[in-house]
Amino acid sequence: MFTGIVEEIGVVTAVEAGPDSAVLRIRGPEVTTGTAPGDSIAVSGVCLTVVECAGGEFTADVMAETLARTSLAGIAPGARVNLERAMPACGRFGGHIVQGHVDGTGVITAREPGDRWEVVTIAVPAPLRRYLAEKGSVAIDGISLTISALTPGGLQVSLIPATLARTTLGTAPEGAAVNLEVDVLAKYAERLLTPEENR
């Protein structure tokens, strides 16, 4: 499990594409410290298992399901990605419950700069909008964010200077795809309140 507090921005150094899978090599000196094969790292919000780890880089396999649901399908060497190690049991819960199980992708449709902050508008696929609530939590490219407003087609988030400087959302342009993970508590609540015959 993760909390959506990005530890560092990593760089994809190699992509080995297969017919329906891929192997990524990512440079991340901070997140690879103390990391071993089998550990989990969230890569722009996608929980991946470390296969190899050495020299400040790690490799991870990406399966067809992950490629179909996330922005990793079009990733290329040189791409910048948000990185977060799984939270230890004794760790501080800085964001919200983030599983690293991406629900779908959205698109940045507008950026409105303020004096030191920025409002970013994101189009969200219709099936995911019912899980959004103003002042609720959402993970965007693995970043735990508060929804500042709902729009007819998605949501807005207000990015503080630290988020702009320390994550890829700081420079992501309009038109960029972002990984979305809605609050898992909303999904469980919906399932529990849905009659069993309609599940």
FIBABA-541781 format. One line per field, with one value per residue (C-alpha): residue number from 0; residue in three letters; x, y, z. Coordinates in pm, whole numbers, always signed. Example, Ala and Ser with C-alpha at 12.3 -4.5 7.8 and 13.67 -1.06 7.14 Angstrom:
# residues 2
resi: [0 | 1]
resn: [ala | ser]
x: [+1230 | +1367]
y: [-450 | -106]
z: [+780 | +714]
# end
This chain:
# residues 199
resi: [0 | 1 | 2 | 3 | 4 | 5 | 6 | 7 | 8 | 9 | 10 | 11 | 12 | 13 | 14 | 15 | 16 | 17 | 18 | 19 | 20 | 21 | 22 | 23 | 24 | 25 | 26 | 27 | 28 | 29 | 30 | 31 | 32 | 33 | 34 | 35 | 36 | 37 | 38 | 39 | 40 | 41 | 42 | 43 | 44 | 45 | 46 | 47 | 48 | 49 | 50 | 51 | 52 | 53 | 54 | 55 | 56 | 57 | 58 | 59 | 60 | 61 | 62 | 63 | 64 | 65 | 66 | 67 | 68 | 69 | 70 | 71 | 72 | 73 | 74 | 75 | 76 | 77 | 78 | 79 | 80 | 81 | 82 | 83 | 84 | 85 | 86 | 87 | 88 | 89 | 90 | 91 | 92 | 93 | 94 | 95 | 96 | 97 | 98 | 99 | 100 | 101 | 102 | 103 | 104 | 105 | 106 | 107 | 108 | 109 | 110 | 111 | 112 | 113 | 114 | 115 | 116 | 117 | 118 | 119 | 120 | 121 | 122 | 123 | 124 | 125 | 126 | 127 | 128 | 129 | 130 | 131 | 132 | 133 | 134 | 135 | 136 | 137 | 138 | 139 | 140 | 141 | 142 | 143 | 144 | 145 | 146 | 147 | 148 | 149 | 150 | 151 | 152 | 153 | 154 | 155 | 156 | 157 | 158 | 159 | 160 | 161 | 162 | 163 | 164 | 165 | 166 | 167 | 168 | 169 | 170 | 171 | 172 | 173 | 174 | 175 | 176 | 177 | 178 | 179 | 180 | 181 | 182 | 183 | 184 | 185 | 186 | 187 | 188 | 189 | 190 | 191 | 192 | 193 | 194 | 195 | 196 | 197 | 198]
resn: [met | phe | thr | gly | ile | val | glu | glu | ile | gly | val | val | thr | ala | val | glu | ala | gly | pro | asp | ser | ala | val | leu | arg | ile | arg | gly | pro | glu | val | thr | thr | gly | thr | ala | pro | gly | asp | ser | ile | ala | val | ser | gly | val | cys | leu | thr | val | val | glu | cys | ala | gly | gly | glu | phe | thr | ala | asp | val | met | ala | glu | thr | leu | ala | arg | thr | ser | leu | ala | gly | ile | ala | pro | gly | ala | arg | val | asn | leu | glu | arg | ala | met | pro | ala | cys | gly | arg | phe | gly | gly | his | ile | val | gln | gly | his | val | asp | gly | thr | gly | val | ile | thr | ala | arg | glu | pro | gly | asp | arg | trp | glu | val | val | thr | ile | ala | val | pro | ala | pro | leu | arg | arg | tyr | leu | ala | glu | lys | gly | ser | val | ala | ile | asp | gly | ile | ser | leu | thr | ile | ser | ala | leu | thr | pro | gly | gly | leu | gln | val | ser | leu | ile | pro | ala | thr | leu | ala | arg | thr | thr | leu | gly | thr | ala | pro | glu | gly | ala | ala | val | asn | leu | glu | val | asp | val | leu | ala | lys | tyr | ala | glu | arg | leu | leu | thr | pro | glu | glu | asn | arg]
x: [+0 | +106 | -1 | +49 | +345 | +597 | +955 | +1133 | +1098 | +1263 | +1362 | +1285 | +1618 | +1503 | +1184 | +1178 | +842 | +688 | +373 | +150 | +392 | +694 | +998 | +1087 | +1421 | +1391 | +1653 | +1555 | +1849 | +1630 | +1364 | +1620 | +1797 | +1722 | +1501 | +1526 | +1369 | +1007 | +948 | +678 | +732 | +455 | +554 | +331 | +66 | +110 | +219 | +505 | +716 | +1092 | +1263 | +1621 | +1774 | +2132 | +2325 | +2034 | +1808 | +1540 | +1352 | +987 | +756 | +437 | +159 | -111 | -381 | -159 | -69 | -438 | -543 | -254 | -37 | +258 | +147 | +307 | +607 | +950 | +1311 | +1365 | +1015 | +992 | +784 | +672 | +818 | +708 | +807 | +538 | +465 | +617 | +386 | +562 | +551 | +375 | +43 | +99 | -162 | -456 | -498 | -345 | -325 | -138 | -427 | -505 | -874 | -819 | -659 | -766 | -647 | -524 | -753 | -644 | -382 | -451 | -146 | -179 | +91 | +261 | +11 | -180 | -529 | -528 | -844 | -861 | -1119 | -1224 | -1392 | -1766 | -1764 | -1521 | -1693 | -1941 | -1650 | -1539 | -1640 | -1544 | -1277 | -1240 | -918 | -789 | -453 | -330 | -12 | +42 | +6 | -242 | -450 | -763 | -1034 | -1083 | -1383 | -1591 | -1646 | -1908 | -1646 | -1410 | -1230 | -994 | -699 | -500 | -126 | +90 | +453 | +589 | +372 | +465 | +836 | +851 | +619 | +567 | +237 | +442 | +536 | +272 | +118 | -243 | -337 | -116 | -264 | -257 | -324 | -627 | -703 | -1025 | -1072 | -1103 | -1332 | -1589 | -1576 | -1625 | -1913 | -2082 | -2043 | -2177 | -2481 | -2558 | -2804 | -2622 | -2827 | -2704 | -2336]
y: [+0 | +357 | +699 | +910 | +1107 | +1104 | +1042 | +1140 | +1187 | +898 | +859 | +565 | +451 | +155 | -7 | -363 | -405 | -746 | -850 | -782 | -685 | -470 | -451 | -109 | +4 | +313 | +527 | +626 | +652 | +736 | +467 | +197 | +257 | -48 | -196 | -562 | -781 | -850 | -509 | -278 | +68 | +290 | +425 | +724 | +556 | +203 | -59 | -257 | -537 | -489 | -766 | -639 | -354 | -223 | +97 | +325 | +160 | -107 | -314 | -416 | -622 | -459 | -696 | -650 | -549 | -271 | -149 | -141 | +66 | +307 | +563 | +322 | +182 | +474 | +528 | +572 | +612 | +957 | +982 | +1122 | +927 | +974 | +714 | +598 | +292 | +93 | +229 | +28 | -76 | +174 | +454 | +789 | +808 | +1131 | +1111 | +871 | +499 | +442 | +85 | +148 | -14 | +239 | +265 | +445 | +745 | +1107 | +1399 | +1739 | +1988 | +2317 | +2477 | +2808 | +2953 | +3158 | +3355 | +3044 | +2769 | +2629 | +2492 | +2190 | +2061 | +1694 | +1514 | +1189 | +890 | +884 | +549 | +692 | +1025 | +882 | +813 | +1177 | +1420 | +1781 | +1789 | +1413 | +1230 | +1111 | +979 | +1138 | +982 | +844 | +1182 | +1206 | +1515 | +1682 | +1751 | +2127 | +2130 | +1903 | +1994 | +1861 | +1629 | +1563 | +1749 | +2025 | +2009 | +2298 | +2231 | +2394 | +2490 | +2166 | +1952 | +2159 | +2122 | +1761 | +1576 | +1536 | +1724 | +2041 | +2029 | +1799 | +1988 | +2018 | +1704 | +1479 | +1151 | +1087 | +776 | +793 | +592 | +684 | +646 | +273 | +351 | +492 | +174 | -49 | +166 | +142 | -237 | -283 | -68 | -242 | -533 | -861 | -947 | -626 | -665]
z: [+0 | -70 | +54 | -258 | -124 | -410 | -296 | -614 | -987 | -1169 | -1532 | -1758 | -1900 | -2111 | -2238 | -2368 | -2541 | -2599 | -2786 | -2483 | -2207 | -2136 | -1912 | -1777 | -1639 | -1423 | -1253 | -899 | -655 | -357 | -395 | -474 | -142 | +70 | -203 | -301 | -571 | -480 | -325 | -462 | -610 | -744 | -1085 | -1163 | -955 | -1091 | -837 | -993 | -850 | -855 | -1055 | -1041 | -845 | -875 | -933 | -851 | -1111 | -1100 | -1356 | -1346 | -1564 | -1694 | -1800 | -2065 | -1814 | -1678 | -2026 | -2121 | -1819 | -1767 | -1939 | -1921 | -2257 | -2439 | -2215 | -2372 | -2255 | -2108 | -1961 | -1610 | -1358 | -998 | -764 | -419 | -221 | -43 | +303 | +590 | +874 | +1101 | +843 | +859 | +672 | +483 | +205 | +172 | +100 | -243 | -371 | -692 | -881 | -1152 | -1247 | -1577 | -1740 | -1758 | -1967 | -1855 | -2025 | -1865 | -1641 | -1466 | -1289 | -971 | -793 | -647 | -720 | -1015 | -1079 | -1308 | -1476 | -1568 | -1782 | -1613 | -1784 | -1712 | -1520 | -1263 | -1197 | -947 | -710 | -704 | -431 | -374 | -100 | -141 | -226 | -562 | -678 | -1002 | -1140 | -791 | -617 | -330 | -404 | -275 | -531 | -514 | -750 | -969 | -1333 | -1580 | -1727 | -1439 | -1162 | -1063 | -825 | -683 | -683 | -417 | -491 | -338 | -566 | -871 | -791 | -672 | -910 | -1282 | -1262 | -1231 | -1600 | -1755 | -2050 | -2156 | -2346 | -2133 | -2009 | -1633 | -1430 | -1201 | -889 | -714 | -340 | -267 | +28 | -215 | -422 | -119 | +6 | -333 | -340 | +12 | -63 | -393 | -370 | -423 | -733 | -899 | -820]
# end
